[in-house]
Amino acid sequence: MSGATLAPPRVQARRGRFFANSALAMLAAVLFSFPLTYYGPLITGSRQFGLLFHVHGAAFFGWMFLYVWQTHLAATGRTALHREIGLAGVALSALMIPLGLAAALAAAQHRLDTNAPRPFEFTLYNLVDIGLFAAFMTASIANVTRGLEWHRRFTYAAALCLVGPAISRWFLPFPSFPPFTDFGPNILADLFLVPLALHDRRCFGRIHPATLWAAAIMLTIHFIEPVFATSRGWASIAPGIFAFTRY
């Protein structure tokens, strides 16, 4: 039985406020990640973005705003509206996967066209982030009715899959020392798991299994990913994957 079914409404509201406040912090991190690479060029017209990237941005920003709204509804006890809007969240999440893949392939093509060094290095990060987001959202949806606390934590982890790529823009002004500097964005995003674990300890006296699963999966992948992205193995297989997926 879910721990959520045993907790009184006041306790559930207190737990919900943690996720609502965390969602706001995640949204702030995302919004403050694009002044130089998107907002500024968009306002000044100094750089043109294709329709795909505008739609991609709208969907991913929209998901973060929806996450904030949903956690606020849950924290204020408006669960009926939360469930109704959740259907839109499921549809948007499903749309984001092909949009993310298309944007990743378009970015790789641009790097190829401009003869950028290691054109497929960032493609791996894109594919992994999209894959993790899809996996955590699938787990979240599967636990909507069977385990509220699992559902909350898997959605929290899915949100972190968007935070990491966003805050990678913070690192652009600094020299790159791969693979070490490549750990930074996702590991910074993973730090959101620390207050989640502390929240679990306060609520349950232990770290919730969903938090442990999310931390184990994300930290393992995020430490291995930069090493593989800069390896000869990925450089040799990436062109074949790119050629297959873009057609």
Sequence and secondary structure as in RCSB ss.txt:
>XXXX:A:sequence
MSGATLAPPRVQARRGRFFANSALAMLAAVLFSFPLTYYGPLITGSRQFGLLFHVHGAAFFGWMFLYVWQTHLAA
TGRTALHREIGLAGVALSALMIPLGLAAALAAAQHRLDTNAPRPFEFTLYNLVDIGLFAAFMTASIANVTRGLEW
HRRFTYAAALCLVGPAISRWFLPFPSFPPFTDFGPNILADLFLVPLALHDRRCFGRIHPATLWAAAIMLTIHFIE
PVFATSRGWASIAPGIFAFTRY
>XXXX:A:secstr
  GGGTS HHHHHHHHHHHHHHHHHHHHHHHTT IIIIIHHHHHTSS   HHHHHHHHHHHHHHHHHHHHHHHHH
TT HHHHHHHHHHHHHHHHHHHHHHHHHHHHHHHHHHHTT SSTTHHHHHHHHHHHHHHHHHHHHHHTTTT HHH
HHHHHHHHHHHHHHHHHGGGGTTS   TTHHHHHHHHHHHTTHHHHHHHHHHHHSS  HHHHHHHHHHHHHHHHH
HHHHTSHHHHHHHHHHHHHHT 
